[in-house]
Amino acid sequence: MKLRTRKNKLIITLLAAGLLEAVTLSAHADMTETTKKLNAKNTNKSAVSVGEVSKVDNTLGTNEIILKNMSAIPKENITNSTQSQLQVGKEQLSFLSPAAGGIQLAVKLPGVYVSGSNPTGSVGDNALLINGFSVGSYSNSSATPNFNSIAVTLDGIPMNNPLSGDGGWYSTEIPIANLLSSTNIIYGPGNPDGRWQASIGGTLNFIPVQPSLKPKVKITGSYGSFDTQTESFNASTGLINGWTGIIAGGYTSGNVPGLEYSYPYRAYAFFAKALKFFNGGDRVSFGAYGVNSYYLDPATTPLTPIAGYTTNGYGVPGPLLSEATSGFYSTETPQQSYFYYRDNSAIFYSKQHIEISKLSSIDNKIWFRDSWREHYGSGNYNGTSSPTMNEYYTPNNKTYGDRVKLAFNLPHNELTFGGYIIQHNYHSKWDLFNPIYGTSINNPNTKNDVDMTQTNENIYLQDKLHYLHDTISITPGIAYAAYQTTLKNLYPATDSLNANGVINETLARRIHTNFSGIEPSIGFNWCAYNGISFYGNIAYTNENPNGESYGDYYEIYLNPNLIKLTKNLDFEGGIRFHDKGLFLNLNYYHDQVKNQIYGLYAQGTNFAPTGYELANSLYQGLNLQIHWKPIYDLMIYATANIQHSYYTSLNTSNNKSFSGNLIASIPLHLFSIGVSYEHMEYGGLAKINLDDKYVGSAGMANPITGDVTLRTNPYNLVNLNLSYKTTLIKRVLFFAQYADLRLGLYNLLNRHYNVDESVGSGEIEPGLPNNAIFGYQGAPRTIFGSLSLQF
């Protein structure tokens, strides 16, 4: 374990120790007050959910109910839903390291897995999978045929770029988990009312901290291994003359854990929201979110020695570089393999709710999103002899959208009618050059300049019918989705230099497609007895293929006639149980997906696809979630995912077939279990969290042939968190409500593990054997301390 501490960064630890000493001196004097505050329970109260009606606790005001349900969906609403839907909230934040981002909070739900270059922190080249469907920027995510098929939203506002062949969404856009209040997942397409363009595999909603009824301020600071630090704050105004608002932000930085060379990262994030209540139940809100991130992406390391692959460079004499010979946590220096990324995103939005009558209402949301990236690669491992040594890549995505819903709360049924329109523009430009060969960024060896636009229209009708005193609900729905997509090659044919000896005329100057389809669905929920409910949902949905299908990576040269809508027939079914102390969900899923396409690569030219695969796939498996509080002081949670997903047909552009193969990069098993115990000690609440996570093996695709023949190595990780929360901080800071001190040990047993393993194809090292295996090392044992103050 390597701790890169600096004396001038011990201020958090020293402050925490001083506060603890001060408050302990007067612990017993304030025992009664502390007990009252810290033992206060957030009782489960049925409430009016935003957009869905349930029972109302008359002890709460309408505005308070709305504010509570903006932060998290009531468990009763999840239990009564006809969708496969789960949620994780602030309680799980105490199991995460301070460096964690939004994707690490999502991993606390079953069927969710993260892989990439920095999986313990979201500032990296990471991909997120839900039941095998993926989204994210990590290159191996494209080894799964549906790598842009999860709709990612922030406060219900879509963040995806459905046109991108580069992941469609970057995990760096949610870099600080402390800025979230909860995370919600709808598995599969779900009902039309909550579905987006990329929801074919699921919908992931990050819910940021929300305005509150009373004013409050919270600040948090942390520091730990590998110079990792995170600072965050949020401040709420409270309700004043019908207005309430919040402002929140944070900064995180450090180095990718475990590696002997520094691969730094950092990110800023900012969120603000204002909400106005009017008489009669109307309300309007305005929100803004922005993020700026920077990171270096380490290269993978061979698992076993490969001839010529040394610590000094490919073919350069020196010790062989591999996990087996150089120490597990090892990689080439940034000078040998240097790739940096700058990801930026800004979102501005407004939501309006208008009560037409006691039984009807209109909801509308309008937004603008701008996302841009700068990617620069210099000095590949074999860069001194590569004609494409340097890479400069600057994509940009702009999105405008509006979504409206008209709802009628009628006897025995809730009828909703609505739709949305979204306009995307995606400009993908990159240049390859190598000064050694006389080329530069202004005179590149290879260049690409593609502009894509898409208009997506969706209209739907949905009805939720209630029978037998609301114990049975049936939700039929139907949607119509349409996509108009245009690709333009902006470089003149006479001025284009393309890789692989192919000239630009081979690529169509302009491709236009116009797809549409009907999407029927039906859901069912039966509240059988005392908190037990059975549910099921069947949905048939479509998705427009991403830019790779159109040739935004120009080497594919796909015949436009082969571009088809991706189709999914999804079934979700299971059983839920919910009472005061226990929530249990057991779910089976079955997805039949058709018309998938993704790229193949040639040995020694793995920069962009040189061929393609056409596939139909079957995703199937079981998910389990348990959240149990058997006694007041004890909480136990567990998740499990078992799946078997494979290609029902898989054919390559070079006339090979691999039907029946596993879908690569999807773990066959995922298990986790955690225990939390709390106890009053010395005028404060002491708490211990212990959790264990197991990730099973996954198939490895050969990116040259398309075959899946090998499997990754499984691993498990144990984490320990200790915390102490006290109101005695008032003795030091009279205006503070409480202080929360935490100490966390992650990968407690210091396991050596790879978060992902893949077959090398020659991108960086031409001439490798076809089955050379490379790994992204996970983090060794790390330690973090943090201090939070609430005012």
C-alpha positions in Angstrom: 0.0 0.0 0.0 1.3 3.4 -0.9 0.2 6.5 1.0 1.4 9.7 -0.6 0.7 12.1 2.3 1.9 15.7 2.6 2.2 17.6 5.9 0.3 20.5 4.6 -2.7 18.3 3.9 -3.1 16.9 7.4 -5.4 19.8 8.4 -8.5 17.7 8.2 -7.1 15.0 10.5 -5.8 17.6 13.0 -9.1 19.5 13.0 -11.0 16.3 13.5 -8.8 15.3 16.4 -9.2 18.7 18.1 -13.0 18.7 17.7 -13.2 15.2 19.1 -11.2 16.1 22.2 -13.2 19.2 22.8 -16.6 17.6 22.5 -15.6 14.6 24.6 -14.8 16.7 27.6 -18.5 17.7 27.9 -20.1 14.5 26.6 -22.2 13.6 29.5 -23.5 17.1 30.0 -25.3 17.0 26.7 -26.2 13.4 26.5 -29.9 14.0 26.7 -29.9 16.6 23.9 -27.7 14.4 21.6 -29.8 11.4 22.1 -33.0 13.2 21.1 -31.4 14.5 18.0 -29.5 11.5 16.8 -32.1 8.9 17.7 -34.8 10.8 15.8 -36.0 8.4 13.2 -37.2 9.3 9.7 -40.5 7.4 9.9 -41.8 5.8 6.7 -44.7 8.0 5.7 -46.8 7.5 2.7 -46.9 10.6 0.7 -47.8 12.2 -2.6 -45.0 11.3 -5.0 -44.1 13.8 -7.7 -46.0 12.4 -10.6 -47.6 9.5 -8.8 -50.3 9.6 -6.2 -50.2 7.6 -3.0 -51.6 8.0 0.5 -51.0 11.2 2.4 -49.7 11.6 5.9 -51.9 14.4 7.2 -49.2 15.5 9.7 -47.2 16.9 6.7 -47.9 20.0 4.7 -48.3 19.7 0.9 -45.0 21.6 0.2 -43.1 19.4 2.7 -44.5 16.3 1.0 -43.4 17.6 -2.4 -39.9 18.5 -1.2 -39.4 15.1 0.5 -40.4 13.2 -2.6 -38.0 15.2 -4.8 -35.1 13.7 -2.9 -36.3 10.1 -3.0 -39.2 8.0 -4.2 -41.2 6.6 -1.3 -40.7 2.9 -0.9 -44.4 2.4 -1.0 -44.5 3.8 -4.5 -41.7 1.4 -5.6 -43.5 -1.5 -3.9 -46.7 -0.7 -5.7 -45.1 0.0 -9.1 -45.7 -2.3 -12.1 -42.1 -1.6 -13.2 -38.9 -3.2 -12.1 -37.6 -0.3 -10.1 -35.1 0.1 -7.2 -33.5 3.0 -5.3 -30.4 3.6 -3.2 -30.1 6.7 -1.0 -27.9 8.6 1.5 -27.7 5.6 3.9 -25.5 3.8 1.4 -23.2 6.8 1.1 -21.6 5.8 4.4 -20.3 2.6 2.7 -18.5 4.6 0.0 -15.1 6.3 0.0 -15.0 10.1 -0.2 -13.5 9.8 -3.7 -16.6 8.0 -5.0 -18.8 9.4 -7.7 -22.3 8.8 -8.8 -21.6 5.5 -10.5 -20.2 4.0 -7.3 -23.5 4.8 -5.5 -25.4 3.1 -8.4 -23.2 -0.1 -7.9 -25.0 -0.6 -4.5 -28.0 -1.8 -6.6 -28.2 -5.4 -8.0 -27.1 -6.1 -11.5 -24.9 -2.9 -11.7 -21.2 -3.2 -12.5 -18.5 -0.6 -13.2 -15.3 -1.2 -15.2 -12.5 1.1 -16.4 -9.3 2.9 -15.6 -10.5 4.4 -12.2 -13.4 2.3 -10.9 -13.1 3.5 -7.3 -13.6 7.1 -8.4 -15.8 8.4 -11.2 -13.1 10.7 -12.7 -11.7 8.2 -15.2 -12.5 6.3 -18.4 -15.3 4.2 -16.9 -18.3 2.3 -18.1 -21.4 1.3 -16.2 -23.4 -1.9 -16.9 -27.0 -2.6 -15.8 -28.1 -6.2 -16.5 -25.4 -6.3 -19.2 -26.5 -3.1 -21.0 -23.9 -0.5 -20.8 -23.1 3.2 -21.0 -19.9 5.1 -20.6 -16.7 6.1 -22.2 -14.4 3.1 -21.4 -13.3 1.5 -24.7 -14.1 -2.1 -23.6 -17.7 -1.1 -23.0 -18.0 -1.2 -26.8 -17.2 -4.9 -26.6 -20.8 -5.3 -25.5 -23.2 -4.7 -28.4 -25.5 -2.4 -26.5 -22.9 0.1 -25.1 -25.2 3.2 -25.3 -28.5 1.7 -24.2 -28.9 3.1 -20.7 -30.7 6.4 -20.4 -28.8 8.5 -17.8 -30.6 11.5 -16.3 -29.8 14.1 -13.7 -32.9 15.3 -11.7 -34.9 13.7 -14.6 -33.1 15.6 -17.3 -31.4 13.4 -20.0 -27.6 13.4 -20.3 -27.0 10.9 -23.1 -25.6 11.6 -26.5 -27.3 8.8 -28.5 -25.3 9.5 -31.6 -21.9 8.9 -30.1 -19.8 5.9 -30.9 -17.7 6.8 -27.9 -19.9 5.8 -25.0 -22.6 8.4 -25.2 -22.1 9.6 -21.6 -19.1 10.1 -19.4 -18.9 8.9 -15.8 -16.9 12.1 -15.0 -20.1 14.0 -15.4 -21.2 12.9 -11.9 -17.8 13.0 -10.1 -18.9 13.6 -6.4 -21.4 11.3 -4.7 -21.9 13.8 -1.8 -23.9 16.0 -4.2 -26.6 13.3 -4.6 -29.5 12.6 -2.4 -30.5 9.3 -4.1 -30.1 7.2 -7.2 -33.0 5.4 -8.9 -32.9 2.7 -11.6 -35.8 1.4 -13.8 -34.6 -1.9 -15.1 -35.5 -2.4 -18.7 -37.6 0.1 -20.8 -40.4 0.3 -18.1 -43.6 2.2 -18.7 -43.8 5.0 -21.4 -44.2 7.7 -18.7 -40.6 7.3 -17.5 -38.9 6.2 -20.7 -36.4 8.0 -22.8 -34.7 7.4 -26.2 -31.8 5.3 -24.7 -34.0 3.4 -22.2 -34.0 0.2 -24.1 -31.8 -1.4 -21.4 -32.9 0.8 -18.4 -33.0 4.3 -17.0 -30.6 5.6 -14.4 -31.6 8.8 -12.6 -29.1 10.7 -10.4 -31.2 12.8 -8.0 -29.0 15.7 -6.7 -29.5 17.3 -3.3 -32.8 19.2 -3.3 -34.2 22.4 -1.8 -35.5 22.0 1.8 -38.3 23.4 4.0 -35.8 24.8 6.5 -32.4 26.5 6.0 -29.3 24.4 6.4 -25.7 24.2 5.3 -23.4 21.2 5.1 -19.7 21.1 4.3 -17.5 18.0 4.0 -13.7 17.6 3.5 -11.7 14.4 3.2 -8.1 13.3 2.5 -6.5 9.9 2.0 -4.3 7.6 0.0 -2.7 8.7 -3.3 -3.1 12.4 -2.5 -6.9 12.0 -2.8 -9.0 14.8 -1.5 -12.6 15.8 -1.9 -14.4 18.9 -0.6 -18.1 19.5 -1.0 -20.9 21.8 0.3 -24.6 22.4 0.0 -26.6 25.3 1.3 -30.4 25.5 1.4 -32.3 28.7 1.9 -35.4 27.2 3.4 -38.9 28.2 2.4 -39.3 32.0 2.2 -42.4 33.6 0.7 -43.1 30.5 -1.4 -39.5 30.3 -2.6 -36.9 27.7 -1.7 -33.5 27.0 -3.2 -30.2 25.2 -2.9 -26.7 25.7 -4.1 -24.1 22.9 -4.0 -20.6 22.2 -5.3 -17.5 20.3 -4.9 -13.9 19.5 -5.9 -12.1 16.2 -6.0 -8.6 15.3 -7.0 -5.9 12.6 -6.6 -4.0 10.0 -8.5 -5.3 6.7 -10.0 -4.7 4.3 -7.0 -2.0 1.6 -7.0 0.3 2.7 -9.8 3.9 3.6 -9.2 3.7 6.6 -11.6 1.3 9.5 -11.1 -1.8 9.5 -13.2 -3.6 12.5 -11.8 -7.2 13.5 -12.0 -9.4 16.3 -10.8 -13.0 17.5 -11.2 -15.2 20.4 -10.2 -19.0 20.1 -10.0 -21.7 22.7 -9.3 -25.5 22.5 -8.9 -28.2 25.1 -8.2 -31.9 24.9 -8.0 -34.7 27.3 -7.1 -38.3 26.3 -6.6 -41.4 28.5 -6.3 -44.8 27.4 -4.9 -48.0 29.1 -5.9 -51.4 29.1 -4.4 -53.5 26.2 -5.7 -50.7 23.7 -6.0 -48.9 25.2 -9.0 -45.0 25.3 -8.9 -42.1 26.1 -11.1 -38.4 25.3 -10.7 -35.1 26.4 -12.4 -32.0 24.3 -12.2 -28.4 24.4 -13.4 -25.6 21.9 -13.3 -22.0 22.1 -14.5 -18.9 19.9 -14.4 -15.3 20.2 -15.5 -12.9 17.3 -15.2 -9.4 16.3 -16.2 -7.7 13.0 -16.0 -4.8 10.9 -17.3 -5.8 7.5 -18.5 -3.2 4.7 -17.7 -2.6 2.0 -20.2 -3.4 -1.7 -19.4 -0.6 -4.1 -18.4 0.0 -7.6 -19.7 -1.0 -10.3 -17.2 2.0 -12.5 -18.1 5.3 -11.7 -19.9 5.3 -11.0 -23.6 8.5 -11.1 -25.6 9.7 -7.6 -26.4 7.3 -5.9 -24.0 9.6 -4.3 -21.4 9.5 -1.5 -18.9 11.5 0.7 -21.3 9.2 0.3 -24.3 8.3 -2.3 -26.9 11.4 -3.9 -28.4 13.7 -1.8 -26.1 16.0 -4.0 -24.0 15.0 -4.1 -20.3 13.0 -6.1 -17.7 9.8 -7.5 -19.0 6.7 -5.5 -18.0 3.8 -7.6 -16.7 1.7 -8.0 -13.6 3.6 -11.3 -12.9 7.1 -9.9 -13.3 7.0 -6.2 -12.3 4.8 -6.3 -9.3 1.0 -6.4 -9.7 0.4 -2.7 -9.5 2.6 -1.6 -12.3 2.3 0.1 -15.6 4.5 1.9 -18.2 5.3 5.6 -17.5 3.0 8.4 -18.7 5.8 9.4 -21.0 5.5 6.0 -22.8 1.7 6.0 -22.9 0.1 9.4 -22.4 -3.6 10.1 -22.9 -5.4 13.0 -21.2 -9.0 13.9 -21.2 -10.9 17.0 -20.4 -14.7 16.5 -20.1 -17.1 19.3 -19.7 -20.8 19.4 -19.4 -23.4 22.1 -18.6 -27.2 21.7 -18.2 -29.9 24.4 -17.7 -33.5 23.4 -17.2 -36.9 24.3 -15.9 -39.8 22.3 -14.7 -43.4 23.5 -14.4 -46.4 21.9 -12.7 -49.9 23.3 -13.2 -53.0 22.1 -11.4 -55.8 22.3 -14.0 -58.4 21.0 -11.5 -58.6 18.7 -8.5 -58.3 15.7 -10.9 -56.0 16.9 -13.6 -52.6 18.6 -14.0 -49.9 19.4 -16.6 -46.2 18.8 -16.1 -43.6 20.2 -18.4 -39.8 20.2 -18.5 -37.5 22.1 -20.9 -33.7 21.9 -21.0 -30.5 22.7 -22.8 -27.3 20.6 -22.5 -23.9 21.2 -23.9 -21.2 18.6 -23.5 -17.7 18.8 -24.9 -14.4 16.8 -24.6 -10.8 17.3 -25.4 -8.8 14.1 -25.8 -5.1 14.2 -26.6 -2.9 11.1 -26.9 0.9 11.3 -27.3 3.6 8.6 -27.2 1.8 5.3 -27.5 3.8 2.4 -26.1 5.1 1.8 -29.5 4.7 5.4 -30.5 8.2 6.1 -31.9 7.5 3.9 -34.8 3.8 4.5 -35.2 2.6 6.9 -38.0 -0.4 7.8 -35.7 1.6 8.6 -32.6 -0.3 11.7 -31.7 -4.1 11.9 -31.5 -6.2 15.0 -31.1 -10.0 14.6 -30.6 -12.5 17.3 -29.8 -16.2 16.1 -30.0 -19.1 18.3 -29.0 -22.7 17.5 -28.3 -25.6 20.0 -28.0 -29.1 19.0 -26.9 -32.4 20.9 -26.7 -35.5 19.2 -25.4 -39.0 19.6 -24.1 -41.2 17.0 -22.4 -44.9 17.5 -21.4 -47.4 15.3 -19.6 -51.1 15.7 -19.1 -52.4 13.6 -16.1 -56.0 12.8 -15.1 -56.6 11.2 -11.7 -59.9 9.4 -12.4 -61.9 6.9 -10.4 -60.0 3.6 -10.4 -57.5 4.8 -13.0 -54.7 7.3 -13.6 -54.6 8.4 -17.2 -51.5 10.1 -18.6 -50.9 11.5 -22.1 -47.6 13.1 -23.2 -44.5 13.1 -25.2 -41.2 14.8 -25.9 -39.1 16.2 -28.7 -35.3 16.3 -28.5 -32.9 17.9 -31.0 -29.3 16.6 -31.0 -26.2 17.9 -32.8 -22.9 16.0 -32.5 -19.7 17.2 -34.1 -16.9 14.6 -34.0 -13.5 15.8 -35.2 -10.1 14.3 -34.7 -6.6 14.4 -36.2 -3.7 12.0 -36.1 -0.2 13.2 -36.6 3.4 12.4 -35.7 6.1 15.1 -35.8 8.7 12.3 -36.4 7.2 11.8 -39.8 6.8 15.5 -40.6 3.1 15.8 -39.8 1.4 18.1 -37.2 -2.0 19.1 -35.9 -2.3 21.5 -38.8 -1.1 19.0 -41.3 -2.3 15.6 -39.9 -1.5 12.2 -41.2 -5.2 11.2 -40.8 -8.2 13.3 -40.0 -11.9 13.0 -39.6 -14.7 15.7 -39.4 -18.2 14.4 -39.1 -21.3 16.3 -38.1 -24.5 14.4 -37.1 -27.9 15.7 -36.2 -31.0 13.9 -34.9 -34.5 14.8 -34.1 -36.3 12.4 -31.8 -40.1 12.6 -31.3 -42.0 10.5 -28.8 -45.7 10.5 -28.0 -47.5 8.1 -25.6 -50.7 7.2 -23.8 -50.7 5.3 -20.5 -53.3 4.3 -18.1 -52.9 2.8 -14.6 -56.1 0.9 -13.6 -56.9 0.0 -10.0 -59.1 -2.9 -8.8 -60.1 -4.6 -5.6 -59.5 -1.6 -3.3 -56.2 -0.8 -5.1 -54.7 -4.2 -4.4 -54.4 -4.9 -8.2 -53.1 -2.4 -10.7 -52.6 -2.9 -14.5 -50.7 -0.3 -16.5 -51.2 -0.6 -20.3 -49.3 1.9 -22.5 -48.4 2.6 -26.0 -45.8 4.9 -27.5 -44.8 6.1 -30.9 -41.1 6.9 -31.3 -39.5 8.5 -34.4 -35.9 9.4 -35.3 -34.6 11.5 -38.2 -30.8 11.2 -38.4 -28.3 12.8 -40.8 -24.6 12.3 -41.0 -22.5 14.8 -43.0 -18.8 14.3 -43.9 -17.4 17.9 -43.7 -14.0 17.2 -45.2 -13.8 17.5 -49.0 -12.9 14.2 -50.6 -9.8 15.7 -52.2 -8.6 17.0 -48.8 -9.0 13.8 -46.8 -6.4 11.3 -45.7 -7.8 8.2 -44.1 -6.2 5.3 -42.3 -5.8 1.8 -43.7 -5.1 3.0 -47.2 -8.7 4.0 -47.9 -9.6 7.3 -49.4 -12.5 9.5 -48.3 -14.6 8.9 -51.4 -15.5 5.5 -50.0 -17.5 7.1 -47.2 -20.9 8.4 -48.3 -20.8 12.2 -48.3 -24.2 12.3 -46.6 -26.3 9.6 -44.9 -29.9 10.2 -43.9 -32.3 7.8 -42.1 -35.9 8.1 -41.0 -37.1 5.5 -38.6 -40.2 5.1 -36.5 -42.0 2.4 -34.5 -44.8 1.6 -32.2 -43.9 0.6 -28.6 -46.6 -1.3 -26.7 -46.2 -2.3 -23.1 -48.2 -3.6 -20.1 -47.5 -3.8 -16.4 -49.1 -5.6 -13.5 -48.9 -5.4 -9.7 -50.8 -7.4 -7.2 -50.5 -6.5 -3.5 -51.3 -9.9 -2.3 -51.0 -9.8 1.5 -49.4 -7.6 4.2 -46.7 -5.9 2.1 -46.2 -8.8 -0.4 -46.7 -7.8 -4.0 -46.1 -9.6 -7.3 -45.3 -7.6 -10.4 -44.5 -8.0 -14.1 -43.8 -5.7 -17.1 -43.6 -6.5 -20.8 -42.4 -3.8 -23.2 -41.4 -3.7 -26.8 -39.1 -0.8 -27.6 -36.9 0.6 -30.4 -33.6 2.4 -30.4 -31.9 4.3 -33.2 -28.3 2.9 -33.7 -25.4 5.2 -32.6 -22.9 7.0 -34.8 -20.6 4.0 -35.3 -23.3 2.4 -37.4 -23.3 5.4 -39.7 -19.5 5.5 -40.1 -18.6 8.4 -37.7 -15.5 6.3 -37.3 -15.0 6.3 -41.0 -13.1 3.0 -41.5 -16.3 0.9 -41.1 -17.8 2.0 -44.4 -21.1 0.3 -43.5 -23.7 0.1 -46.3 -26.5 2.5 -45.1 -29.0 -0.2 -46.1 -27.8 -2.3 -43.2 -28.7 0.4 -40.6 -31.8 -0.7 -38.8 -33.6 0.1 -35.6 -32.4 -1.9 -32.6 -35.4 -3.7 -31.1 -35.9 -5.1 -27.6 -38.7 -7.3 -26.3 -38.2 -7.1 -22.5 -39.9 -9.0 -19.7 -39.4 -8.1 -16.0 -41.1 -10.0 -13.2 -40.7 -10.6 -9.6 -41.9 -10.4 -6.0 -41.4 -7.6 -3.5 -41.9 -7.4 0.3 -42.0 -4.2 2.3 -42.8 -3.5 5.9 -41.3 -1.2 8.6 -38.0 -3.0 8.8 -37.6 -5.1 5.7 -37.5 -4.4 2.0 -36.9 -7.4 -0.4 -37.0 -7.6 -4.2 -36.5 -10.7 -6.3 -36.6 -10.0 -10.0 -36.2 -12.1 -13.2 -35.4 -10.3 -16.5 -35.4 -11.5 -20.1 -34.4 -9.3 -23.1 -34.4 -10.4 -26.7 -32.5 -7.7 -28.6 -32.2 -7.6 -32.4 -30.2 -5.5 -35.0 -27.2 -4.7 -32.9 -24.0 -3.5 -34.6 -20.4 -2.7 -33.4 -16.9 -2.6 -34.7 -14.1 -5.1 -35.4 -10.4 -4.2 -35.6 -7.4 -5.3 -37.6 -4.2 -6.4 -36.0 -1.8 -3.4 -35.7 -4.5 -0.8 -36.5 -6.7 -0.8 -33.5 -7.5 2.9 -33.5 -10.9 2.7 -35.2 -13.0 -0.2 -36.5 -12.1 -1.7 -39.8 -15.1 -4.1 -39.9 -18.3 -4.7 -38.1 -20.4 -7.4 -36.4 -24.2 -7.8 -36.7 -25.8 -9.5 -33.8 -29.0 -10.6 -32.0 -28.7 -11.2 -28.3 -30.5 -12.6 -25.3 -30.0 -11.1 -21.9 -31.5 -13.0 -19.0 -30.9 -13.3 -15.2 -32.0 -12.9 -11.6 -31.6 -9.8 -9.4 -32.0 -9.8 -5.6 -32.0 -6.9 -3.1 -32.5 -7.1 0.6 -32.5 -4.2 3.1 -33.3 -5.3 6.6 -33.3 -3.6 10.0 -34.0 -6.4 12.5 -33.4 -4.1 15.4 -33.1 -0.4 15.8 -29.2 -0.3 15.8 -28.5 -2.8 13.1 -28.9 -2.7 9.3 -28.1 -5.5 6.9 -28.2 -5.2 3.1 -27.4 -7.7 0.3 -27.6 -7.8 -3.5 -27.1 -10.6 -6.0 -27.1 -10.9 -9.8 -26.8 -14.2 -11.7 -27.1 -14.0 -15.5 -26.4 -15.8 -18.7 -26.3 -13.5 -21.7 -25.3 -14.7 -25.1 -25.6 -14.1 -28.9 -28.5 -15.9 -30.5 -26.7 -14.8 -33.8 -23.4 -13.1 -34.4 -22.0 -12.6 -37.9 -19.0 -10.5 -38.9 -18.3 -8.5 -42.1 -15.6 -11.0 -43.0 -18.3 -13.8 -43.1 -17.6 -15.5 -39.7 -20.2 -16.6 -37.3 -20.0 -16.9 -33.5 -23.6 -17.6 -32.6 -24.1 -19.0 -29.1 -21.1 -17.1 -27.7 -21.3 -15.3 -24.4 -21.6 -11.5 -24.6 -18.2 -10.1 -23.5 -17.5 -7.9 -20.5 -20.6 -9.0 -18.5 -19.9 -10.6 -15.1 -21.8 -13.9 -14.8 -22.2 -13.3 -11.0 -22.3 -10.2 -8.8 -22.8 -10.5 -5.0 -22.5 -8.0 -2.1 -23.4 -7.9 1.5 -23.1 -5.2 4.1 -23.7 -4.8 7.8 -24.1 -1.5 9.7 -24.2 -1.2 13.5 -24.6 2.0 15.5 -24.5 2.8 19.2 -24.5 5.8 21.5 -21.1 6.5 22.9 -19.8 9.6 24.8 -22.6 11.9 23.7 -22.5 10.8 20.1 -23.5 8.1 17.7 -20.7 5.7 16.8 -21.2 3.6 13.7 -19.4 0.7 12.0 -20.0 -0.4 8.4 -18.5 -3.6 6.9 -19.3 -4.8 3.4 -18.0 -7.4 1.0 -18.4 -7.4 -2.8 -17.8 -10.3 -5.2 -17.4 -9.9 -9.0 -17.5 -13.1 -11.0 -15.8 -13.9 -14.2 -16.8 -12.4 -17.6 -16.2 -13.4 -21.2 -13.4 -11.7 -23.2 -13.9 -10.9 -26.8 -11.1 -11.0 -29.3 -11.5 -7.6 -31.0 -9.8 -8.9 -34.2 -12.0 -12.0 -34.8 -15.1 -11.1 -32.7 -15.0 -14.5 -30.9 -15.4 -14.8 -27.1 -13.2 -17.6 -25.9 -11.6 -16.5 -22.6 -12.9 -15.4 -19.2 -11.7 -12.8 -16.7 -10.5 -13.6 -13.2 -13.1 -13.2 -10.4 -12.4 -11.2 -7.2 -13.9 -9.9 -4.0 -13.3 -6.8 -1.9 -13.9 -6.0 1.8 -14.3 -2.5 3.0 -14.6 -1.0 6.6 -15.9 2.3 7.6 -16.0 3.9 11.1 -17.8 7.0 11.9 -18.8 9.2 14.9 -21.6 11.7 14.8 -22.2 14.2 17.6 -24.1 17.4 18.4 -21.5 18.4 21.0 -19.7 20.3 18.3 -21.9 23.2 19.6 -19.4 23.6 22.4 -16.8 24.6 19.8 -19.1 26.1 17.1 -22.3 27.2 18.7 -24.1 27.6 15.3 -23.4 24.0 14.2 -25.9 21.3 14.4 -23.6 18.3 14.4 -20.2 17.0 13.3 -19.6 13.7 11.5 -16.1 12.1 11.5 -15.3 9.1 9.3 -12.4 6.8 8.8 -12.5 4.3 5.9 -10.4 1.4 4.8 -11.1 0.0 1.4 -9.9 -3.3 0.0 -9.2 -4.1 3.6 -7.5 -7.4 2.7 -5.3 -5.8 0.0 -6.5 -8.1 -2.8 -4.7 -8.0 -6.1 -7.4 -7.7 -8.7 -8.1 -6.4 -12.2 -11.4 -4.5 -12.7 -11.2 -5.6 -16.3 -9.2 -7.9 -18.5 -9.1 -7.9 -22.3 -7.4 -9.3 -25.4 -4.9 -7.0 -26.9 -5.5 -6.3 -30.6 -2.4 -4.3 -31.6 -3.6 -0.7 -31.0 -0.4 0.1 -29.0 1.8 -3.0 -29.7 1.6 -4.3 -33.3 2.6 -7.9 -33.7 1.2 -9.2 -30.4 0.0 -12.7 -30.2 -3.7 -13.0 -30.8 -4.5 -14.0 -27.2 -2.2 -11.6 -25.2 -4.2 -10.6 -22.1 -4.0 -7.1 -20.6 -5.5 -5.9 -17.3 -6.7 -2.7 -15.7 -5.5 -3.0 -12.1 -7.9 -2.2 -9.3 -7.0 -0.2 -6.2 -4.9 -1.7 -3.4 -5.7 -1.0 0.2 -6.5 2.6 0.7 -7.5 4.8 3.7 -9.5 8.0 3.9 -10.5 10.3 6.7 -13.3 12.9 6.4 -15.1 15.5 8.5 -18.6 16.8 7.8 -20.3 19.8 9.6 -23.9 20.7 9.3 -25.2 24.1 10.3 
